[in-house]
Amino acid sequence: MGRLAAAAALVLAVALPLGAVAALPGFLFASLRSPVVPPPADLPVKPVYFKARDGVDLVAWSVEAEAPKATVIIAHGLGANRGDSLADLYGLTRDLLGRNYSVLALDLRGHGQSAAGARHLSGGLDEALDLIAAADFVAAQAPGRRIAALGIDLGGAAALAATAADSRFEALVAMDVFAAPDPFETEALRLRSQWPAALVDLGLWSARHVWGEGPGMFRPADVARLLAGRPALFIQSGGDRLVPLADGQALARAAGDAALWVTPAPAIDNPILLAGGVWGSHGRAYALFREEWVETVAAFLDRRFATMFG
C-alpha cells in the first residue's frame, strides 16, 4: 500500500499542475469579454444578428444614414466590443452618420455578445470571416449598397484580411494595426487580464500546445501586399505603446504606398489620455483628434463613394 500511495501522490503532483496549466487559457481569454455599454438615447442603433460562414453567431449594431453613400463596417480592438468607450465608437458612429455613411458595428467572435470561434487568437484571420459575414448581412438588407471596412488593432487586421479577400470592401481604414500579432497580443492580454507577463505567456503556451490552437501565423504585413493598390488609409497613433510607428509604416508600404496618417503624441496631462490609463493613445485617434479625424476619414471615403449613392 505504501508504494501505491506514493505512486498516487506522484500522479497527483504531476496531474494537478498540468490541469491548472490546461485551464489557464479559459481564464485568460475570458478577459477578452467586456459588457457592451448601452448606446446613447439619441443614437438610433438597433441590434442585429447573423452567422459567419463557419457557423459562429455574431451580434452587431446597425444604423442607417438618411442618404447613405455606403455602409462602414466597424470592427473593434482586442478585448473591446461594439460599444467601446475608450475608442468612442458611438461618437465615431454619430459622425459617420453625419457624413451620410451608414454603420454596422459588430462584436468580433469571442468578444461582447458574439459567440466564440474554434480559435481564440488568430491575429485577425478568423475574425475576417466576421466582417465578411457583416458584408453578407448588408448585401441582403440593402442590395447594391457599397461597403467600407474600419477596424482597430485586431479589428483592423481582420478588416485588412477581409478587404484583401472580398472585393465588396471598396475601402479600408485601419487604426493602430500591428504588422505581426506578437508581441501585441501578449501585451494586450496582459493589460486586459492584469496577469503577470509570465502567467500570460504560460496561458498562451497552453492554448497553443494543450488546447491545440497553434501559433498565430497570420501577419497583416504579408496580407497588406494583396490589397494591390486598393484604397486604404492607415492611422497610427503617435506615442502608441502597443503598436510602434514602424508597424504602421510597414503596412502602408506593403499596401502599395497607401495613405498613412500619424497623429501627434498627446501631452501626458491630456485628460482623454489620462482616462485611457494603461492603454494610452492606442486606438484613440478619433477620441483625441475628433475634428481632424472626421475630416481626414470622410475625405478619404468620399474620394471612393461620394459619386454613387446606395
N, C-alpha and C positions, 0 to 999 in steps of 0.2 A: 504493500500500500504506500510505503514511503516513496518508492520510485514513481508510482502512478501519480501521487500528489505533486512530486517535483516536476514531472512531465506536464501535468495540468497547469501548474504555476508558470512554467516556461511558455506554454502555448498562450496563456492569458497575457503574459508580459509582452509577447510579440503581437498578439491579435488586437489588444486594446489600442496601442499606439497606431497600428495600421488602420483600424476602424476610425480612429479620430482623424487621421490624415485623409481617409476616403470621404469623411463627412465635411471636411473644410470647404470644398467648393460650393456646397449648398448654402452655407452661411455667408461666404464671400459674395456670391452672385446675388444673394438676397439684398445686398446693399445697393444694387442697381435699380431696385424698385423704390419709387417715392410717390406719395399721394399727388394726384392731379389737382392743382389749385383750381377752384371753380372760375369760370370766365367772368369778367365784369358784366354787370347787368345791361350795359349799353352795347355790348358786342354780341350780335345775334348768331353765335355759332350753334350748331346742332351736332350731337354725337352721331356718327355713322359707323357701320360695322361691315367688314369684308374679310376675305380669306386670301392669304398668299397662295401661290401656286403649289407650294409644298405642304399646304394644309394648315398653316399657322393662322389662328384667329387674331385679327387686328382691330384696333379701335382708333378713331380719329375724330377731330373736329372738322366741320365743313362750314364755310360761309361764302355766300355769293356776292360779288360786286354788282352794282346796278347795270353796268355795261362792260362785262369782263373782256379784256384783251386776251387773257389766258388764265389758267389756274396755276398757282405756285404751290407745289407740294413741299411742305416743310418737315425736315427730319431733325430732331433734337440731338443733343450730345449724349455721351456715355453717362448713364446714371440719371439722366433728366427725363422729361416727358413732354407731351404736347402743351402743357401749361407752364413751362419752365419760367420762373420769375426772375432768375438771375440774368438770363438772356432777354427777358421781357418779350416773350413770344406773343403775348396778347397785344402789347403796344405795336410790335412789328406787324402783326396781322392787321391791326386797325389802319396803319399807314399804307400797307399794300392795298387794302380795300379803297383807301382814298385816292390811289392812283389807278383804280379800275382793274385790279387784279384779284380774282377770287383766290381763296386759300383753302387748302386741305392740309391740316397739321396732324400727323399721326404719332401714335406711340409705337416705337420700334419694338420688335419681338423681345420679350424679356424685360420690358420697361412699362411703366404706367399700368394700364389696364389690358395691354395686349398679352397674348399667351407667349410662352417660351418656345423657342425652336429646339432643334436637335442639338445645336451647339450654343454655348453661352457667349463665346468670344470667337468671332471670325474676322475681326478687323473691318467689317463693313460689307463683306462678300455676301453672307446670308441676308443681312439687312437690306441689301439692294433689292431682294425679292419683295420686300415690304413696299418699297417705292414703286416698283413695277405693278404690284397689286393695287396701289393707290391710283396709278395711271389707268389701270383697267376699270376701276370704280368711276373715275372721272369720265372716261370714254363712254361708259354705259349710261351715266346720268346726263351727260351733255355731249352727244356725238359731235365730232368735229372740233371740240374745244382744244385749243393749243395748250401745251404744258411746259412748265419750267420746274427745276428742282433747286431747293435751297437747303443746305444742311450745315450743321456744326459738328466738328471733330468726327466722332463715329458716324453721325448722320451725314456729314459732308463726304466722308469716304464712301458711304453707301450711295449717296446721290451721284458721286463721280462714277461709281461702278454701274449704276443703273443708266446713267446718261450714255456711257460707253457702249452698253449692251442693247439699249432700246432707243430707236430713232424718234420715238414720240416725245422724248425730252429734248426740246429745242434749245434750251439754255440752262446753264448751271451756275449757281452762286455757292461757293464753298468757303466756309469760315473756319479758320484755325484747324485745318486738316493736317494730320500727321503724314509724313512720307512713308512711314512704316509703323505697324502697330506697337512694337516695342521700341522704346520704353514707355510710350504714352499710356497704354492700357494699364501697365503695372502701377505707375504713379497715380493715375486717375482712380484706380481701385483702392489704392492706399488712402487717398483723400476721402473717398466715399465711405469706406468701411471704418476708417480711423484705426486700422490694424497696424502693427509694426511691419516694416518692409519685409522682414524675414518671413513673417507669417503669411503675408500676401504671396510671396514667392512660393512658399510651400503649398498654398492653396491652388495656385496656377499649375504647379508641377503635378499635383494630384488630379486636376481637371484634365490635363493633357495625357497623363500616363496611367491613371487609375480609372478615370471616367472615360478615357478613350477619345477625348475631343481633339487631340493632336495639336501641334503648334499652329499659330496663325500664319499661314503662308501668303496671305493677301497683302500686297504692297500697293497703296494708292499711287506711288510714284511710277510704278510699272504700268498700271492701268491708265494713268493720265495720257500716256502716249497714244492710246486708242481713241482719244477724243478727236484726233485728226483735224484740228483747227476749228472745231465747232465752238460756238460762243460760250466762253467760260470766264468767270470773274472769281479770282481767289482773293479773299480778305484775310489779312494776317494782323492780329492784334499786337501792337508794339508792347514790348515788355512781357510778353506771354511766357510764363514759367513752365508751361507744359508742352507747348509746341514751338520750337525755335523758328526764327525768321528763315533760316536756311531751308526748312521744310517747305514753307510757302513758296520760296523762290524756286526750289527744285520742281515742285508741282506745276508752277506756271510755265517753266521752261519745257517740261516734259509734254505739256498740253499744247505745244506749238506756240510758245511765247504768248500765252493767254494773259489777259489783264490781271495785274496784281496791285491791290491797294493795301498799303501798310499804314495802319492807323498809328498815331503817335502814342508813346508810352504815357499814360496819365500820371499826374502828380500823385505822390504817395498819400497825400491827405485828401484826395478826391473822394467825396462821400459815397459815390457809386462804387468806386474801387474798394473802399473800406467795407461796404456792405457785402461785397463778394467774398470777403475773408480769404481763405487759403486759395481760392480759385483766381484771385487777382483779376487781370484784364481778359483772361481766357474766355472766348466765346461771347464777349460782351461789347463788341464793336458797336452794335446798334444802341445799346443802353448808354454807352459812354459818348457816342457821337451821333446822336439820333438824326439831326437835320442833314448832316453831310452824308450819313449812311443812306437815308431815304433818297436824296438827290442822286447819289452815285449808283445805287442799285436800280432805282426807277429808270434812270437814263440808260443803263445797260440793258434792262429788259425792254424798254421802249424801242431800242435800236432793232430788236428782233420782232417785237409784237405790235408796235403801235399802228401799223398799217393794215392790220387784219383783226377784226373783232369776232369773238366766238359766240 
